Amino acid sequence: MLRIVMSDSQPSKVSVGDRVKVEVGVIAHGGHFIAHHDGLTIFVRGADTGEVVLVEIDEITKKIARGHVVAIERASSNRIEPRCQYYINSACGGCDFQHLTQEHQRELKVKVVADSMKRIGGIDITPESVRVPGDGFDWRVRMDFDASPGGRLAMHPARSNLLTEINECPIAAKEMNIERINVNLEQKRGAWGERVRVGLDDSGHFRTTLVKASRLTHQVFDQRFDVSLESFWQPHRLAPEMLVSELERTLRGEKGERIFDLYGGVGLFSAFISKMVGESGEVILVESDKSSIKDAERKFRDSKVVRVITSEVKNFLGHERQVDRIVLDPPRTGAGSAVVKEMVRLAPKQILYISCDPATLARDAKELVEAGYAIESLRILDLFPNTEHVESVANFIINR
């Protein structure tokens, strides 16, 4: 039997499946909002600050609970009708904010980054938000799916191992024909139960990992990249040019300089940094992923400026003695203390840190600031609309 637990002066024991009425508080990192019920902190999906909602409890640990909105008593003025049927039914956890306007989503992400910088990094800074064109849909040119036991593309509900077979995805590029991929997948029984990556090139053609050795061609300004599906490429169709524009706006590379491109992937940034340093300079791209290294080596095989190094970043830095500037774009785990310490030892005049996780950026920023660097600018790009993810570009200048 369903229990609805109302708050009173005596603490009540809340169980998974119970529904509790709460007033929703501030946004938290991870796509949740914070609410409280009888001393219990609840991380709520599908809400907005100031709303009064009925939350069904999905999970309880010693310190917190997690739940999702099942009814709204007082709605936020920022609330809208979600476009995706799977989001409405909580059947796919790929999106976090489809129930909120795009403008409000950007405001929330500014708050999340600012809060992380303050709470984790001890740095009081409000990032500048850079608007990304579009309505928040039809943007994703790379997606990973599970192949269901029934032979169709599938996604997971939030924090669940269950699978939801899907026929459409509004944030996916329209050219990514999911129904057609499902037909192909049904014919490949050996792939059922595996991960399937789908990628779209600039001409609107898609490739999948159902076909081995697939590569996609991307044009970024005047540079062409032939990228394997196994290699990392930014998922938003506008991300490569927008991030390169941020790089060119912020990085002060000069002729003859030596610049490191750490976690450099297939060489998106190296291609444009090389123009800054010219033939008398040097760009060293450091990457450990084998697929990305192959793509980068193919891209720069005739370059006299860009050198591609296969190495873990920490190991590479440990053997270096001189660098003018560093660009790094680490995974969600961030650079980490060992890498930060090596960068500080080398004392580059500028460190441009591209981050996809506010918490790890704040952690690493704290250490950089304590070592004598100042944050000259912090800008965020909403390159993952309708999700909780955000791309940050932090510019550190040596200040000692």
N, C-alpha and C positions, 0 to 999 in steps of 0.2 A: 504494500500500500504506500502511495506517495505521501511523504510528510512535508508540510510547510511549517518552517520554524520561524517564529517571530521573535524579535529581540525584546528582552525584558531585563530587569535589574539582576537576575540570577544567570550566571553562565550556563549555557545549554550545550549539550554534546551534539555536534553536527556530524552527520555521516554522509558518505558518498551516496548520491541520489536524492538527498534532501534539497528542498528549495527554500532559500532565505531571501527576505526583502532587505535591500541595502540602498544607501545613497552612495553614488560612485564618486571617488576622489580623483587624484591626479593620475596622469599617464605614467606607466613604468616601461623600462626597456624590455623589449620582447613582445610588444603588441598587446599588452594587458593594461587594465586600469586597476587601481588599488581601491578596495573597499574593506570595511571592517564589520564584523558581527560578533558581539559578545566577546571581545578580546581576540578574536581570530582574524588574521589578515587574509583576505581573499583576492587573488589575482583573477580578474574578470575579463573574458573575451566578449566582444560584440557590444561594448558599452561606450559611454562618453562621460567626461567629467560633469558632475552636477545632476546626472539622471538618477531617478529612483526606479529600480528594476528588481525583478525577481530572478534570482540566479540559481541555477541547478549546480550542485557541487559534483565535480568530476573526479577530484583527487584530493587527498588530505595527507600531509606529512606532519612532522612534529611541530613545525613552526608556521606553516602556511597551508592554505587550501587553494584550489583552482576550480573555476567554474565558468559557465557560459550563460548569457542572458536568454531567458525563455519568455519573459513578458516585460512590458515597459509601462510603468505607471506615470512617470513624468519624463517626457522625451526631450532631448537636446535639440536646439534649433539647427544644429549641424547635421542632424540625422537625415539620411535619404534612403530610398529603396535600393537595395543591392541589385546589380544587374545579373549576377550569376546564380543559377538554380542550386548549384552545389554549395555555395556560400550560405544561401538562405537556409538550407537544410543542415548546415554544419557538417556536410559530407566531405569537404575538402579543406585542408588547413593551409593551402598555398597563399591565401589572402588573409589580411587581418582587419582592414579598414574599409571594406566596400560599403559599409553602412554610413560612412561619413563623407562630407564634401572634400574635393581635392584640396581646396584652400585650407580647410581645417586640418587635414592630414599633414600638410606642410608645417602648419603652426605647431602641431604636436611633435613633429620630428625635431624642430628647433628646440623645444622644451626638453626632449629626451637627451639630445647632444649636450645642451647647456647643463642639465642636471648631472650627467655622467662626468663632465669636465670638473664640475664643482665638488661632487660627492666623492668621486674616485681620485681625481687628479688634484683637488684642492685649488683649481684654477677658475677664477670668476670671469667667464667670457660668454657672450651671446653670439652664436654663429650667424653669419649672413646667409640667407636662403637664396639660392639661385633657382629660378623657375625653369622647369623643363617643359617644352612645348607638348601639347597633347591633352587628352581628357582622362588620362590614367588607364586607358585600355588600348589594345592593339599595339603593344610595345615589345613583347618578349620574343626574341629571335632565337633563343636557346632555352630548352626545357628538358628536365629529366623526369621520366615517368617510370612506374613499375608496369611490367607486363603481367596482367592478372592471370590466374589459373584458367580463365575463360578465353584468354588470347586477345585482350583489349587493353588499351592504355588506361592506367589507373593512378589515382592520387590517394594520399592518406588524409583522413580527418586529423585535426590538431591533436598532437600528443597521443597518437594511436597507431597500432600496427595493422588496423583494418584497411581494406582497400575499397575505393569507390571507382568503378568504371565510368569513364567520362566520354562524352561525345563532342564537347566543345569547351573552350576556355576563353573568356572575354579578354584576359590580359595577354594571351598569346597573339602573335601577329596573325592577321587574318589569312595570310598566305599559307600558314601552317595548317594544312588540311587534316584535322585529327581523324575524321571519318575515313579518309583514304588510307591513313596510316593504320587504322584499326583493321581495315580489309587486308592490308599487307601482312599485318601481325598475325591474323587468324591463320594465314597460310604457312607460318613459320613456327611450328609447334615447339621446336628446340629452343626458342627464345622465351617461351612462356615462363613466368616466374623470375625473369631477369630484369635488370634496369635497361631502359631504352632512352637514349639521348636523341633529341631532335634539334636540328639546326637549320637556319634559314640564311641564304646568301643574299647579296645586294640585288640580284636579279629576280628574287622572289621564289627561287627553287629551294626546296628543302631536302635535307639528307638525314638519314637515321643511322644509328649504330647497328641496325639490322643488315646493313651493307658494309662490309669491312673496308678499311682504308679510305673512308670518306673524308674529303676536304672541301672547304667552302671558301669562296673568294670574297673579300671585303675591301672596299675602297674607302680610305680615310683621308680626306683632302687629296693630296697628290701622291699618297702612298698606297700601294696594293699589298694585301696580306693574304696568303694562302694558308688557311688554318685548319688543322685536323679537328675532327669532332671530339677527340679525346683531350685536346688542349683547351685551356681556359680562354674564353672570349666573353667580353661584356654582354650580358643578356638583353639590355635595353638597346633598341635599334639606334638611338641617338647618343648612347653613352660614349663610344670611342671618340667622336668628334668633340663632344662637350668636354670630356676629360683632357683631350689634347689641347683644347682652347684654354682650359684652366692651367695646364702645364706651361703653355707659351705665355700666358698672362703673368704667371707667378715666378717661374724659374728664371733666374738672371744669368744663365749660362753665357760665357764669353768665349771668343776665339782662343784656342790653345788650352782650354781648361780640361781637366780630367774629372769626369762625372760618372758615378756609379748608378746603375739602374738595377736596384735590388728587387728580387722576386719579379724579374722582368718579363716573365711569360714568353710570348711569341715576339716581343719587341715593339709593341705599340708605341711606347714612350721613347725608346732608343732611337727609332727612326726619325723622330723630330728633335731630340736632344742633339743628335749628330749634326744637324744644321746649325745649331747654336755654336758648337765648339769648332766647326770647320775641319779642314784637313790637317791642321796643326794640333788638334785636340784629340781626345780619346774618350769613348764611351764604353764602359764595361757592363755588359748585361749579365746578371747572375741569376741562375734558375736551376732547380733540381729536378723538375718534372721532365721525364724523358721525351714525351710527345711534344711539349712546348719547346724543348731544346732543339729538336729536329726541325720544327717550323722556323725557329729563330735562325738556325744555322743556314737554312735554305734562303731565308730572307736576306741575310747579311754576308753571304759567301763571297761576294765581290767587294764588300766594303773595306776601306782602309782605315775607317774611323771606329766602327763598332766591333768590339771583341766579345764573343759569346763564351761564357764560362759555365761549365756544369759543376755545381757545388751547392752545398748548404750555405746559406748566407753567413752564419756565424763562422764557419770554417774558412770561408773566403776572406772575410774581414780580418781574421786573426793573423793573416800573413801579409796584410797590406800596411803601407807606411805613409801614403800621401793620397789625398783626394781633395778636390775643390768644393764639390757639391754632391749631395746624395738625394736620389729620388727612390722612394720605396713604396710598394703597393702589396703589403703582406696579406695573407689569408685572414679569416675572422679571428684567429687566435692572436693576431698582432705580431709585432716584432719580438717582444719579450726582452727581459732584462739583459740577457747575455748579448744580444745583438745591439741593444741600445748602448751598453757599456763600450762595445767595440767602436760604434760610430762616434761616441763622445771622445774616445781615445784618439781617433783620427782628426777630430776637431774641424770638420768641414765648415765653411762659412755659411752654408745654407743646407737645411734638410727639408725636403718637400715630402710630406707623409700623406699618402692616399689611403683612406681607411673605409672598410665596409662594416665596422663594428664600433659604436661609440664607447663601449666599456673598455675595450683593449686599447683604443686610441688614448683615452683618458689616463689609463695606467702608464702607457709609454710616455705620454706627454709630461706627466708628473716627474718622471726620472730625467727627461731632457731639460725641463725647466730648472730642476734642482742642480743640474750639471752646468748651467750657465747659458741655456738657450732661451730666447723669448719667442712667444707666438706672435708673429706679425699679422697674420690673418687666419681666419677659420671660416671656410665656406662649405655649405652643404648643398648637394644636388639630389633632388628627389628622383633618382634613377630606378626606383622600385615602387612605383605608385600602387596604392591599394594594399601594400604589404608594410610591415614594420621596418623594413630595411632602408638604409639611407647611406649615401656615399659622402664622406667628408674629405676635404682637402685642407690640411693644416700646414702652414708655412712657418718653419722655425729658423730664426736667424741667430747666429752666435752673438752673445751679449757679455763677453768677458775679456 
